[in-house]
Amino acid sequence: MRHARRRVVRRVTRLAAVGGLLLGVTMVTRAVASEPAAPDAAAGAAPYAAAGQPAGPGAGLVSRLGTSRTAGSWIGADGRTVVAVTDEEAAGEVRRAGAEPKMVRHSMRDLKSAARTLRSAPRVPGTAWAMDYRSNEVVVRGDRTVSADDWSELTRVADGIGDFVRMERTEGTFTTRLNGARPILSTAGRCSAGFNVTDGRRDFILTAGHCGPDGSVWFADDRAGKQVGTTVGGSFPGDDYSLIEYADGRAGEGAGVVAVGDGKGVRITGVADPSVGQRVFRSGSTTGLRDGEVTALDATVNYPEGTVSGLIETDVCAEPGDSGGPMFSEGIALGVTSGGSGDCTAGGTTYFQPVTKALAQLKVRLVVSPRAGDGTASPAPSVPPGAAAGGTVSPGSSAPAAGIPNASTLLSRLADPRNVGPGLLVTGGSLVTLVATRWIRAEQDRKAYRRHYSASWG
């Protein structure tokens, strides 16, 4: 009976050791083959900012003085903050705060009232308007698809508002640039990955809303060989943002980096609203890294598919294939490409969905990259005609674009005890246990053999 119990104990021990060995090997394999563990939300994700807050260094002054005494703020050519004011008392407060005041006739309240009147007029596809803080006007643009009759009707509406509404005809066509940093494809068309975001449990791609409705399945190639994810929410028209949930729930290595071409990337370290006059950069799979300047905020565009409001207006060029791609400056996420007119040969106007509003509405956080301390140079943009020089402003710190892990990455994972240490510990312990049980059994068998034959030994 005692021998039977010993055999049961030995068998259970061997089975446990074999199971532990398999578990340890699996743990090591997953640590090497998978991406590094996601960082804590507080360290690896930027909380969304409240939408609708005034942007830029003059935001506090504009908010404090109010919409009846100010008409926006911007960054001047010398880098100083300029605030449009309607009275001398407000101008004095701006000076005391270290900014430069500019006296204007029309307040932000007037400009917003004009924009509301334009929104209430009959919708005309191919038109757009925005508040130009620097000229203290509301600028209405019409592309070549707008008929003479529609343009005349809209001009009559503008004349009824006042002389601070300026009408402009523009070349090209206002379109959503369906088709970024990383191309993604579906039956709905070709778009671009914008920024990676998370809700704390799953990771998503933030891109343009016009790219496709809920349920659109996205792939990384035109043969549908590698599924990226599925659209699970968004808004278009009205806004222009959507979420693509990753097929495996994780963004993977380099989630806080946006690609800018030639295997290079830019680390994204935060999120904010831009300022008028700020130099910005955007990345697209068609035209690469381009730069320009923010020309207006809270712009409205009447696309053929519908009206989108609250957009960032820029003179950065873009072409089909760039839609949904990221806009950023100094590593700060600002917007995703919505649409516009023109191209990167003659130049044009491009509009972006603010990232802050999209994050707030979708209740997700931006996945960010640790700030680089290695002094690596920033990637250089392909500067189109008329692009702002911008002084020392850069896209952000350089980083390799995400891709297939290289040997050094695999070695670093193997050397990192946080990744493979537990697996190696389980594997080593199981091997020791398995060897020990085999040795004990061999020793017991040897003793039993000696006892059995000892009676016949001379």
C-alpha positions as CSV (number, residue, x, y, z in Angstrom):
1,M,0.0,0.0,0.0
2,R,2.8,2.4,0.9
3,H,4.5,1.7,-2.5
4,A,1.3,2.4,-4.3
5,R,1.0,5.8,-2.6
6,R,4.6,6.6,-3.5
7,R,3.9,5.8,-7.2
8,V,0.8,8.1,-7.2
9,V,2.8,10.9,-5.6
10,R,5.6,10.4,-8.2
11,R,3.2,10.5,-11.1
12,V,1.4,13.6,-9.9
13,T,4.7,15.3,-9.3
14,R,5.9,14.4,-12.8
15,L,2.6,15.6,-14.4
16,A,2.9,18.9,-12.5
17,A,6.5,19.4,-13.6
18,V,5.6,18.7,-17.2
19,G,2.7,21.2,-17.0
20,G,4.9,23.8,-15.4
21,L,7.5,23.3,-18.1
22,L,4.9,23.8,-20.9
23,L,3.5,26.9,-19.0
24,G,7.0,28.4,-18.6
25,V,7.9,27.9,-22.3
26,T,4.6,29.5,-23.3
27,M,5.2,32.5,-21.0
28,V,8.7,33.0,-22.5
29,T,7.4,32.6,-26.1
30,R,4.6,35.2,-25.6
31,A,7.0,37.6,-23.9
32,V,9.3,37.5,-26.9
33,A,6.7,37.4,-29.7
34,S,4.2,39.9,-28.4
35,E,4.5,43.6,-27.9
36,P,5.7,45.0,-24.6
37,A,3.1,45.3,-21.9
38,A,1.0,48.4,-22.2
39,P,2.0,51.1,-19.8
40,D,-0.2,52.3,-17.0
41,A,-2.9,54.6,-18.3
42,A,-1.5,57.5,-16.3
43,A,1.9,57.2,-17.9
44,G,1.0,56.0,-21.4
45,A,-2.2,57.9,-22.2
46,A,-3.0,61.6,-22.2
47,P,-6.4,62.4,-20.8
48,Y,-8.8,64.1,-23.2
49,A,-9.2,67.9,-22.9
50,A,-12.5,69.5,-22.6
51,A,-13.9,70.5,-26.0
52,G,-14.8,74.0,-26.8
53,Q,-12.2,75.7,-24.7
54,P,-10.3,78.7,-26.2
55,A,-7.0,77.6,-27.6
56,G,-3.5,79.1,-27.5
57,P,-1.4,81.3,-25.3
58,G,-4.1,84.1,-25.4
59,A,-6.9,81.7,-24.3
60,G,-6.8,82.9,-20.7
61,L,-7.0,86.5,-21.6
62,V,-9.9,86.0,-24.1
63,S,-11.8,83.9,-21.6
64,R,-11.3,86.5,-18.8
65,L,-12.2,89.5,-20.9
66,G,-15.2,87.9,-22.5
67,T,-16.7,87.7,-26.0
68,S,-18.0,91.3,-26.1
69,R,-14.5,92.8,-25.5
70,T,-12.3,90.4,-27.5
71,A,-12.3,88.9,-30.9
72,G,-9.8,86.0,-30.7
73,S,-6.0,85.7,-30.3
74,W,-3.1,84.5,-32.5
75,I,0.6,84.2,-32.7
76,G,2.3,87.2,-34.4
77,A,5.1,87.0,-36.9
78,D,7.6,87.8,-34.1
79,G,6.2,84.9,-31.9
80,R,4.3,87.2,-29.5
81,T,0.7,86.6,-28.5
82,V,-1.7,89.1,-30.1
83,V,-5.2,89.6,-28.7
84,A,-8.0,91.4,-30.6
85,V,-9.8,93.8,-28.2
86,T,-12.7,96.3,-28.6
87,D,-11.9,98.9,-25.9
88,E,-8.9,100.6,-24.4
89,E,-9.4,99.2,-20.9
90,A,-9.2,95.6,-22.3
91,A,-6.1,96.7,-24.3
92,G,-4.5,97.8,-21.0
93,E,-5.2,94.4,-19.4
94,V,-3.6,92.6,-22.4
95,R,-0.5,94.8,-22.1
96,R,-0.1,94.1,-18.4
97,A,-0.4,90.4,-19.1
98,G,2.6,90.7,-21.5
99,A,0.7,90.2,-24.7
100,E,0.1,92.7,-27.6
101,P,-3.4,94.1,-28.1
102,K,-4.9,95.0,-31.4
103,M,-8.0,97.3,-31.5
104,V,-10.8,96.0,-33.7
105,R,-14.4,97.0,-34.6
106,H,-16.2,93.7,-34.2
107,S,-16.2,91.5,-31.1
108,M,-16.2,87.7,-31.0
109,R,-19.9,88.0,-30.3
110,D,-20.4,89.7,-33.6
111,L,-18.3,87.2,-35.5
112,K,-20.2,84.2,-34.0
113,S,-23.5,85.8,-34.7
114,A,-22.5,86.1,-38.4
115,A,-21.5,82.5,-38.5
116,R,-24.9,81.4,-37.0
117,T,-26.7,83.4,-39.7
118,L,-24.7,81.7,-42.4
119,R,-25.4,78.3,-40.9
120,S,-29.2,79.1,-40.9
121,A,-29.1,80.0,-44.6
122,P,-29.9,77.4,-47.3
123,R,-27.0,74.9,-47.5
124,V,-24.7,75.3,-50.5
125,P,-22.3,72.4,-51.1
126,G,-18.8,73.7,-52.1
127,T,-18.8,76.6,-49.6
128,A,-17.0,77.2,-46.4
129,W,-16.6,80.0,-43.8
130,A,-14.3,80.7,-40.9
131,M,-13.6,83.6,-38.5
132,D,-10.4,85.4,-39.5
133,Y,-9.2,86.9,-36.2
134,R,-6.3,88.8,-37.8
135,S,-8.6,90.7,-40.3
136,N,-11.5,90.8,-37.9
137,E,-13.8,89.3,-40.6
138,V,-15.8,86.2,-41.4
139,V,-14.5,84.9,-44.6
140,V,-16.9,82.9,-46.9
141,R,-15.3,80.8,-49.7
142,G,-17.0,79.2,-52.6
143,D,-15.3,76.6,-54.9
144,R,-15.7,76.1,-58.6
145,T,-18.8,73.8,-58.2
146,V,-20.9,76.6,-56.7
147,S,-23.2,78.1,-59.3
148,A,-23.5,81.8,-60.0
149,D,-27.1,81.8,-58.7
150,D,-26.1,80.1,-55.4
151,W,-23.2,82.4,-55.0
152,S,-25.4,85.5,-55.5
153,E,-27.9,84.2,-53.0
154,L,-25.2,83.6,-50.4
155,T,-23.7,87.1,-51.1
156,R,-27.1,88.6,-50.3
157,V,-27.1,86.8,-47.0
158,A,-23.6,88.2,-46.3
159,D,-24.5,91.7,-47.2
160,G,-27.4,91.5,-44.7
161,I,-25.0,90.6,-41.9
162,G,-22.5,93.5,-42.5
163,D,-19.3,94.7,-44.1
164,F,-17.2,92.4,-42.0
165,V,-18.2,89.3,-44.0
166,R,-15.8,88.9,-46.9
167,M,-16.7,86.7,-50.0
168,E,-13.9,84.8,-51.8
169,R,-13.9,82.4,-54.7
170,T,-11.4,79.6,-54.5
171,E,-9.8,77.3,-57.1
172,G,-10.4,73.5,-56.8
173,T,-13.2,71.7,-55.0
174,F,-13.9,71.3,-51.3
175,T,-13.9,67.5,-50.8
176,T,-13.4,65.0,-48.1
177,R,-10.0,63.5,-49.1
178,L,-11.1,59.9,-48.9
179,N,-8.2,57.6,-49.4
180,G,-2.1,59.4,-44.0
181,A,0.5,58.2,-42.1
182,R,-0.3,54.5,-42.5
183,P,-2.7,53.6,-45.3
184,I,-5.8,51.5,-44.3
185,L,-8.2,50.1,-46.8
186,S,-11.8,48.8,-46.8
187,T,-14.7,48.4,-49.1
188,A,-15.6,52.0,-48.1
189,G,-12.3,53.3,-49.6
190,R,-8.8,54.1,-48.7
191,C,-8.0,56.3,-45.6
192,S,-5.2,57.0,-43.2
193,A,-4.5,56.1,-39.6
194,G,-4.5,59.2,-37.5
195,F,-3.5,58.7,-33.8
196,N,-3.7,55.7,-31.5
197,V,-6.1,56.1,-28.5
198,T,-7.4,53.9,-25.7
199,D,-10.3,53.6,-23.3
200,G,-8.1,51.8,-20.8
201,R,-9.1,48.3,-21.9
202,R,-8.9,48.4,-25.7
203,D,-6.9,50.4,-28.3
204,F,-8.3,52.2,-31.3
205,I,-7.2,54.3,-34.3
206,L,-8.7,57.8,-34.4
207,T,-9.3,58.8,-38.0
208,A,-11.8,60.8,-40.1
209,G,-15.5,60.0,-39.7
210,H,-16.1,60.2,-43.5
211,C,-13.8,57.3,-44.1
212,G,-16.6,54.7,-43.4
213,P,-19.7,53.9,-41.4
214,D,-19.9,51.7,-38.3
215,G,-19.0,48.1,-39.2
216,S,-16.5,49.0,-41.9
217,V,-13.6,46.4,-41.8
218,W,-10.1,47.8,-42.4
219,F,-7.1,46.0,-43.8
220,A,-3.4,46.9,-44.1
221,D,-3.1,45.7,-47.7
222,D,-5.3,45.6,-50.8
223,R,-5.5,41.8,-50.8
224,A,-7.3,41.8,-47.4
225,G,-4.5,39.6,-46.0
226,K,-4.0,41.5,-42.7
227,Q,-7.0,42.8,-40.9
228,V,-6.4,46.0,-38.9
229,G,-9.8,46.4,-37.2
230,T,-13.4,47.5,-37.5
231,T,-15.1,51.0,-37.2
232,V,-17.0,51.0,-33.9
233,G,-18.2,54.7,-33.6
234,G,-17.8,58.2,-34.8
235,S,-19.6,61.2,-36.2
236,F,-20.0,62.5,-39.8
237,P,-21.4,64.9,-40.9
238,G,-21.6,67.5,-38.2
239,D,-18.1,66.4,-37.0
240,D,-15.5,64.3,-38.8
241,Y,-14.0,61.6,-36.5
242,S,-14.3,57.9,-36.0
243,L,-12.8,55.0,-34.0
244,I,-11.4,51.8,-35.5
245,E,-11.0,49.1,-32.9
246,Y,-7.9,47.0,-33.4
247,A,-8.7,43.4,-34.4
248,D,-6.6,42.0,-31.4
249,G,-7.5,44.9,-29.1
250,R,-3.9,46.3,-28.9
251,A,-2.1,49.0,-30.9
252,G,1.3,47.3,-30.3
253,E,4.8,48.6,-30.4
254,G,5.3,52.3,-31.3
255,A,1.7,53.2,-30.6
256,G,2.7,56.7,-29.5
257,V,4.6,57.4,-32.8
258,V,3.2,58.7,-36.1
259,A,4.9,57.7,-39.4
260,V,6.2,60.5,-41.6
261,G,7.8,58.4,-44.4
262,D,11.1,56.6,-45.1
263,G,10.7,54.5,-42.0
264,K,10.8,57.6,-39.8
265,G,8.3,58.7,-37.2
266,V,7.6,61.5,-34.7
267,R,6.9,60.8,-31.0
268,I,3.5,62.1,-29.9
269,T,3.7,63.3,-26.3
270,G,0.5,65.2,-25.6
271,V,-2.7,66.8,-27.0
272,A,-3.9,70.4,-27.3
273,D,-5.9,72.9,-29.4
274,P,-3.9,74.9,-31.9
275,S,-3.6,78.7,-32.1
276,V,-4.1,80.9,-35.2
277,G,-0.7,81.6,-36.6
278,Q,0.8,78.4,-35.2
279,R,3.1,76.4,-37.5
280,V,1.8,72.8,-37.9
281,F,2.7,69.6,-39.6
282,R,0.7,66.8,-41.1
283,S,1.6,63.4,-42.4
284,G,0.0,61.5,-45.3
285,S,0.8,58.4,-47.4
286,T,0.3,60.4,-50.6
287,T,2.3,63.5,-50.0
288,G,4.5,62.7,-46.9
289,L,5.3,65.3,-44.2
290,R,4.1,68.8,-45.0
291,D,3.9,72.0,-43.0
292,G,2.0,75.2,-42.9
293,E,0.1,77.6,-40.6
294,V,-3.2,77.6,-38.8
295,T,-5.2,80.3,-40.5
296,A,-8.6,80.1,-38.6
297,L,-10.5,78.1,-36.0
298,D,-14.1,77.0,-35.8
299,A,-14.5,76.7,-39.5
300,T,-17.5,75.3,-41.3
301,V,-17.3,73.4,-44.6
302,N,-20.3,72.3,-46.7
303,Y,-19.0,69.1,-48.3
304,P,-21.2,67.3,-50.8
305,E,-21.8,64.6,-48.2
306,G,-22.9,67.1,-45.5
307,T,-21.8,70.1,-43.3
308,V,-19.0,69.8,-40.8
309,S,-18.4,72.6,-38.2
310,G,-15.7,73.4,-35.6
311,L,-12.8,72.6,-37.9
312,I,-9.2,73.9,-37.9
313,E,-8.4,75.8,-41.1
314,T,-4.8,75.7,-42.4
315,D,-2.8,76.5,-45.5
316,V,-1.1,73.0,-45.3
317,C,-1.5,71.2,-48.6
318,A,-3.1,67.8,-48.9
319,E,-4.2,65.4,-51.7
320,P,-6.4,62.3,-51.9
321,G,-4.8,59.6,-49.9
322,D,-4.0,61.9,-47.0
323,S,-7.5,61.9,-45.4
324,G,-7.6,60.9,-41.7
325,G,-3.9,61.4,-41.2
326,P,-2.5,63.2,-38.2
327,M,-1.7,66.9,-37.7
328,F,0.7,67.9,-34.9
329,S,3.4,70.3,-33.8
330,E,6.3,69.8,-31.4
331,G,5.0,66.3,-30.7
332,I,1.5,67.6,-29.7
333,A,-1.5,66.0,-31.4
334,L,-3.8,68.7,-32.9
335,G,-6.1,67.2,-35.5
336,V,-6.9,64.6,-38.1
337,T,-7.3,65.5,-41.8
338,S,-10.8,66.1,-42.9
339,G,-10.8,67.7,-46.4
340,G,-10.1,70.8,-48.4
341,S,-9.2,72.1,-51.8
342,G,-6.1,72.4,-53.9
343,D,-3.0,70.2,-54.0
344,C,0.7,70.1,-53.1
345,T,1.8,71.6,-56.4
346,A,-0.2,74.8,-56.4
347,G,-1.1,74.8,-52.7
348,G,-4.5,74.9,-51.1
349,T,-6.6,74.9,-48.0
350,T,-7.0,71.9,-45.7
351,Y,-9.3,71.4,-42.8
352,F,-8.8,69.3,-39.7
353,Q,-11.0,67.8,-37.0
354,P,-9.7,68.9,-33.6
355,V,-8.4,65.9,-31.6
356,T,-9.5,67.4,-28.3
357,K,-13.2,67.4,-29.2
358,A,-13.0,63.9,-30.7
359,L,-11.4,62.5,-27.5
360,A,-14.0,64.2,-25.3
361,Q,-16.9,63.0,-27.3
362,L,-15.6,59.4,-27.7
363,K,-14.4,59.2,-24.1
364,V,-11.0,57.9,-25.0
365,R,-7.4,59.0,-24.3
366,L,-4.5,59.6,-26.6
367,V,-1.7,57.0,-26.4
368,V,1.5,59.0,-26.0
369,S,5.2,58.2,-26.3
370,P,7.8,59.0,-23.7
371,R,9.7,62.2,-24.4
372,A,13.0,61.5,-26.1
373,G,16.2,62.5,-24.4
374,D,18.6,61.4,-27.0
375,G,18.8,64.7,-28.9
376,T,17.7,63.0,-32.2
377,A,17.0,65.4,-35.0
378,S,13.4,66.0,-36.1
379,P,12.4,64.8,-39.6
380,A,12.4,67.5,-42.2
381,P,9.1,68.2,-44.1
382,S,8.7,68.5,-47.8
383,V,8.0,72.2,-47.9
384,P,5.3,73.1,-50.5
385,P,5.2,76.5,-52.2
386,G,4.2,79.2,-49.7
387,A,4.6,77.1,-46.6
388,A,5.4,79.0,-43.4
389,A,9.1,78.9,-42.4
390,G,8.1,78.8,-38.7
391,G,11.6,79.5,-37.3
392,T,12.6,76.7,-34.9
393,V,9.3,75.0,-34.7
394,S,9.6,71.3,-35.5
395,P,7.2,68.3,-35.9
396,G,8.6,66.7,-32.7
397,S,11.3,64.3,-31.6
398,S,12.3,61.6,-34.0
399,A,11.6,57.9,-33.6
400,P,11.5,54.8,-35.8
401,A,8.1,54.1,-37.4
402,A,6.5,51.0,-36.0
403,G,7.1,47.8,-38.0
404,I,8.6,44.3,-37.7
405,P,10.7,44.0,-34.6
406,N,14.5,43.9,-35.2
407,A,17.1,41.7,-33.5
408,S,18.0,44.4,-31.0
409,T,14.3,44.6,-30.0
410,L,14.1,40.9,-29.4
411,L,17.3,40.8,-27.5
412,S,16.1,43.7,-25.3
413,R,12.9,41.7,-24.5
414,L,14.9,38.6,-23.7
415,A,17.2,40.6,-21.4
416,D,14.3,42.3,-19.7
417,P,13.4,40.3,-16.5
418,R,10.0,41.9,-16.5
419,N,9.2,40.2,-19.8
420,V,10.7,36.7,-19.6
421,G,11.8,36.4,-16.0
422,P,8.6,34.7,-14.7
423,G,8.5,32.3,-17.6
424,L,12.2,31.3,-17.1
425,L,11.6,30.9,-13.4
426,V,8.7,28.5,-14.0
427,T,10.6,26.6,-16.7
428,G,13.7,26.3,-14.5
429,G,11.7,25.1,-11.5
430,S,9.8,22.6,-13.6
431,L,13.0,21.2,-15.1
432,V,14.6,20.8,-11.6
433,T,11.5,19.0,-10.4
434,L,11.3,16.7,-13.4
435,V,15.0,15.8,-13.1
436,A,14.7,15.2,-9.4
437,T,11.7,12.9,-9.7
438,R,13.5,10.9,-12.4
439,W,16.6,10.6,-10.2
440,I,14.6,9.6,-7.2
441,R,12.8,6.9,-9.2
442,A,16.1,5.6,-10.6
443,E,17.6,5.4,-7.2
444,Q,14.6,3.6,-5.8
445,D,14.6,1.1,-8.7
446,R,18.3,0.4,-8.1
447,K,17.7,-0.3,-4.4
448,A,14.8,-2.5,-5.2
449,Y,16.9,-4.4,-7.7
450,R,19.6,-5.0,-5.1
451,R,17.1,-6.2,-2.5
452,H,15.5,-8.6,-4.9
453,Y,18.8,-10.3,-6.0
454,S,20.8,-9.9,-2.8
455,A,19.7,-13.3,-1.5
456,S,21.5,-15.1,-4.3
457,W,24.7,-13.1,-4.2
458,G,27.8,-15.1,-3.1
